[in-house]
Amino acid sequence: MGVAAYNRGSMLIRRQIDDDARPVQFAMMDELNALPKLPGAQTPFVPVQFVAGHGGWWIECPVTGRGFWYRSLRRAVQSWNVVITGWSDSEKGTWTAIPLVS
């Protein structure tokens, strides 16, 4: 086997591995949903979104835009009874969540 054939085979294997790989956002979503909730965590009435801004993260209502600011995404998720359901690769990086019904 020549060097060129070896390199083509290696590139094909690498491409197949990349195609089958799970996006890092799914691992992050699992990690965020596994965080323990803080005592006194509130439950929102409607689905919410976590948006990066002002050196931290906002949890905000997608309809009204009102929300609360937290220093980290982890702290924001721990402070609310929500389950992260998705993300958007927008310029700000938005995570969507639904209320956690117990």
C-alpha positions in Angstrom: 0.0 0.0 0.0 1.4 3.4 -1.0 1.4 6.5 1.1 -1.3 8.2 -0.9 -3.7 5.2 -0.5 -2.9 5.1 3.3 -3.7 8.9 3.6 -6.9 8.5 1.6 -8.0 5.6 3.9 -7.1 7.6 7.0 -9.1 10.6 5.8 -12.1 8.4 5.1 -12.0 6.8 8.5 -11.6 10.3 10.2 -14.6 11.6 8.2 -16.8 8.6 9.2 -15.8 9.1 12.9 -16.7 12.9 12.7 -20.0 12.1 11.0 -20.9 9.6 13.8 -19.7 11.8 16.6 -22.2 13.3 19.0 -22.1 17.2 19.1 -20.5 18.6 22.2 -23.8 20.5 22.9 -25.5 17.2 23.7 -22.9 16.3 26.4 -23.2 19.8 27.8 -27.0 19.5 27.9 -26.7 16.2 29.8 -24.3 17.8 32.3 -26.6 20.9 32.8 -29.7 18.7 33.3 -27.8 16.5 35.9 -26.9 19.5 38.1 -28.8 19.5 41.5 -31.3 22.2 41.9 -30.7 24.8 44.6 -33.0 25.0 47.6 -35.8 27.4 46.8 -35.5 27.0 43.0 -38.5 28.5 41.2 -40.5 26.9 38.4 -41.3 29.2 35.4 -44.8 29.1 33.9 -43.7 28.9 30.3 -40.7 27.6 28.4 -37.7 29.9 28.8 -34.3 30.6 27.3 -30.8 31.2 28.6 -29.0 33.9 26.7 -25.4 35.0 27.2 -25.0 38.7 28.0 -23.3 41.3 30.2 -20.6 38.9 31.3 -23.0 36.2 32.5 -26.3 34.5 31.5 -29.9 35.7 31.5 -32.9 33.4 32.0 -35.6 35.2 30.1 -39.1 34.8 28.8 -39.0 34.5 25.0 -42.2 36.5 24.7 -41.6 39.5 27.0 -37.8 39.5 27.2 -37.9 39.9 31.0 -35.5 37.9 33.0 -32.9 37.4 35.7 -29.1 37.6 35.4 -26.6 35.0 36.7 -22.8 34.9 36.7 -22.7 31.4 35.1 -25.0 29.2 33.1 -24.6 26.4 35.7 -25.9 28.7 38.5 -28.8 29.9 36.3 -29.9 26.3 35.5 -29.5 25.3 39.2 -31.7 28.2 40.3 -34.7 27.2 38.3 -36.7 24.0 37.9 -36.1 23.5 34.2 -34.9 20.9 31.8 -32.6 22.0 29.0 -34.1 20.9 25.7 -32.0 22.5 23.0 -29.6 25.2 21.9 -29.2 27.6 19.1 -25.8 28.4 17.5 -26.7 32.1 17.2 -24.1 34.7 17.9 -25.2 34.9 21.6 -25.5 31.2 22.2 -29.1 30.5 23.4 -30.2 27.5 25.3 -33.9 26.6 25.5 -35.6 25.0 28.5 -39.0 23.8 29.6 -40.4 23.9 33.2 -39.7 20.7 35.2 -43.0 19.3 36.3 -42.6 17.1 39.4 
